[in-house]
């Protein structure tokens, strides 16, 4: 037997069962079975009494006799029922699906152990589909019994817990031949690890709770360690092999803008980030940097200054945004900032007219056009740059891998990459999933910005909320009302929005109201947005279209309707649409009276903090990491043991350990590291789905 042996050759499985196990659990080899870890353990040294049962849904073991087996027919369905008695009381056993063989094999009247989950119905306890073990066959093994992930389909076909326990017991006998060490002695000793062979023995059949915990820790450590190692090697490879155009010059375009056109002083954080970017771009290596910063922290300004450095070195830049509305906004913002300079900026989106496109294509190829802002339209083959030196990508998780690769191909030497995100990424995620990017964080807001005051109000407070909005409008401010999108139905969304619009127009009949939603054509959206931004409308009623990037400094109140229907990061993004001017701004979360525990946590988090990083930590606890990374489907967060929410200490530890090793031995060429290198090449290099992320 080897790790690659197909499971059909494992004792007790065979071709038919192998097919079933593969289709339901995706397990095909002995190695897969060894990595099929128990979800918990059962202490089978413990025997319960029927009279002492007081809670349902727990899995327990009882000892007694089965009597009174009978088939009961109700309508067209049959079930098998029996009584089970110990020396204290009697309870029912029931089988909703059973075979003639099972009925004939029940050990009636003999002393047996039964094991299963207890139900409580009509004032009585019962156990459906118990596992039965005869007294004489009972193993005198006081170890913890593993409980494996299962499904009804498997159990129905006889592949129950007992089956997996027996199969894995047989495989575990072969562990000395199958499992080799993959970490050097100095690491196993430093962390007090079990050997790798003992780790596998104790994850499946632990000696006791302490051994189970030690095995669990070592497996989590390994997962995180080799994951970090993959990223660490990739980052170092990038730094030594990925050619980039060096930008040594800080020249007229940058200096002139910085000295004469900067509308406000940069914050300390913006200056620090700009310095990190400048150091990167001086080198002949492609920059690969993630710029994180809350909504309104000034990422666009940093991006613009970076584009001016590219221009000073004779290179063009592009800035890509996921939606037209956001691209339009970046374009308007950048164009306004550069209006008194000779820098040429243009916008390219799906709705750019053919005549305008021709000009863009011509100016790009001749080099007259310095900065191109746009959507996916930039990726089209016919968009050719003379010399693209920098690509800024906003909200990168909305662009696929293939799309980004197209951008790299726009120049013979790939452009420097600056990825911007206003979705704060929890530290553990940034440490794991972005370890191949250098991360810069803008963690302070521009001077003069007041923190937004967030309040939670219910339906009964509506009149009070409307009065508050009126007071703000009288001070010359503007107000957003945002309605959720209910994914199931566009018609419902539209109906909701229209009803909301009517309510608002009734309540504020003396004011102008503008409306914005996803169904509108781009020019209608622009008209509605401009009508509001110019101050002609005091109120905007919108769906989450405004979540990304809409910038109206005079809007100081946002009322989010049915706020319990929004996710945390969405609420945080929406809130960032107000508070863009110097005035005090407010975000009012309207909810129904009944809230789930999770909704209550989200609303409370929003009212307690404006810190995007704190919010993202809570968000990750609620939704899990896959959702935040947008990788729910791609199996990227496919750790079997490691939990990115609860194991941040392990992630930090392994990150440090990997950095220490790679600082000392970047190519893993020392004798003591061969064991790590060989394991990594064998198990991770070939299967490494993770390398596709950045």
Phi, psi and omega in degrees: 000133173235175179296333182276350182306135179291145186291344180294340180269002179279138182307127177093357182254289180078169189298318184295310180295323180301318180298315181296314182297320180296316185292327184266320186252351180071020182264125181235337184236169177300322179299318178302319181295319179296330179267012175268089191276150175297149176272336174194185183231152179244133178273097185276008174277351185260129179239126181270164174249142181303319184291343183263004181289129173224005172219143180279173174069007175263147178268125186221170177241136178231158179232129181177207182234147177263133178222174172048059177281130177210153175266134180241128181253127170234115184062235182268352185260146178242147170223158179256133183231151177208161175259146176231126182234138166248195185280010181242323186192178181240148173220168181269144167248145182216141176236117181275333174232129183203162179249165178301322181300315181299314183302318183285334185273350184301126183282075185292134174080354179263156178289123180223165169255133172241150183219136178171189182264134183270136173253157176235117185216135180052042176075012183225148174273146174212165178230113177277144175045058181289154168272138186239134179228126181290147182308314185288339181265355184299128179283134177273068183239113184272010177293163175290137180269131180286142172245119185262157175300141184215181175210160182302320183300319180293314183298318180303326182267016175085003180268072184266189181302317182302318180302310182293325179297317181294313181301314183288330176299317179297317181293322182297336176295335183269359186307319180303328178277329191273323192253123175251159179292148177230005177233144180294157182306321186296332177281314181300321179291317183299323183262000179064038182287153164292157174296165183293324179295316179293330178300312181292321178299318186275350174278328180270315181227076187293144176298317180198180183301320182299317179293323178298317181293320179296318180296317181299316182297316182296319181294322177295317180301313181300313181302312182292320184299310184286331175297311179296324181298317179302314180292320181298316179295320182295318182294317180293323178297317180300316185291336182258337186245341184274104181294146174216161177279123178288139176246081185282340191268135164247108192242208188300314184302312181295308186297318181298314181295315184297319184278327190242341187238358181292119187287341178208160179292142177290149175283165178304320183293319179297319180296319182297316182294319180298322179294318179299319181293317181298318179299316179303313191280349176288336186274155180278036182236141181297127175288142179221082190237137176260126179251110181258138175188144181299162175308130176083009183273354175099032178292321184297323179296318178298318180298318181297314180298324178294321179294327179290328175296317178301316182297319178297338179259012175084022182240154176270162178229155169227155178230123186246129180240154187285339182228158180298318185298321181285320178299315179303317182293315176302316182300310181301314181300314183291319181298317179299317181295327185263009190299330181263021179239164181279005186288132182265122182235138175224165183243132177231114177226180180301331184260014175291131183293154184303318182298317179295319180301317181303315180298314181301311182302316182296312183292328178295314184289330180277343181092359179294327184272119186269322185228125176245121178255140179183190179255204177306340182305332180298332186282348183302145184302325185284354176274104184242129179266156174284314176202090180284122183247342183212131173240124176256126181244123180266135180051066189298335184293351178270358179250137180282165182300314183298324180295317182293325180299326179298325182293320181300325187282001183283355178214150183296321171259121187303146180291159170294147184242128172237114181260128180249141173218139175258004176269103182300132182259126180306148186306317184295326179288317180299320181293329183266307193270347179241026184288351176268355174256149170276133185254129173244139181236128172266106188247025171219151182270155177305149181303143176090349177281127177267142178301143181285135177272124182248131181231151178254126178229152179252176184308321183295341181267007189304315183300320180296318181296316180298319179297320179298317179299318180301315180302318181294319180297322179296333177280001179094011181267174178236161189229138171258140164244121184247133180247144183285158170266128176261107191313320190302327191214120178293325180297319179296316178306310185297318180299313178305312183295317181295319178297317179301316180301315179299313179306310184295318181294325176294313185289331183238050188297339182270007181237162176274137181238133178250151182234144181221126174211167189295337183285343185288151177289154183309317182289331176293319178300313181301317182297315181297317182294315181294324179300319180284312184298328182283351178092001181290330175251136180276337187230139171239127174259125187214162168266192186289007174309328184275005182303318184255119159078004180279132191233100177233097186303334184278350180280119186243354180230134171235124175255117179259112181281146180048050186300338181293346181273355182262149172283164183299314185292329178292317178300318182294319178297316181297315182302328181292354178283339174255175179078025182264351177253194182274349185283159174292132180243160186225143173235122183248120181265109179268129177225168173285175183284329182266122179233143174286165180301320182294317179299319181298319179299317181297313183296318181296318179302316182296322182282338185270333185215150172255001186280111183303327182288319177298318181298319182292329177296315180295320181300319181292324177296323183282317189256342185087156187293327184301320180296319184292323180279350184069032182239024184309320187272336194271005176069021182289326183265043191271044178282140179277329184242318188291135178243113186295339180281314189261348185253034184297330180295320179294319181299317179298315183299313183290326180299315179298316182299316181295316181299319180298316181295314185287334175294319184281324190215074189300336181254010182052048184261349179291150182305318184293341182259002180298324182298322178289314184299312183298318181294317181298314182297323184284316190260334188250320188301312183292321188263006193288090177295336189291337185294349185274359191289305196283000000 
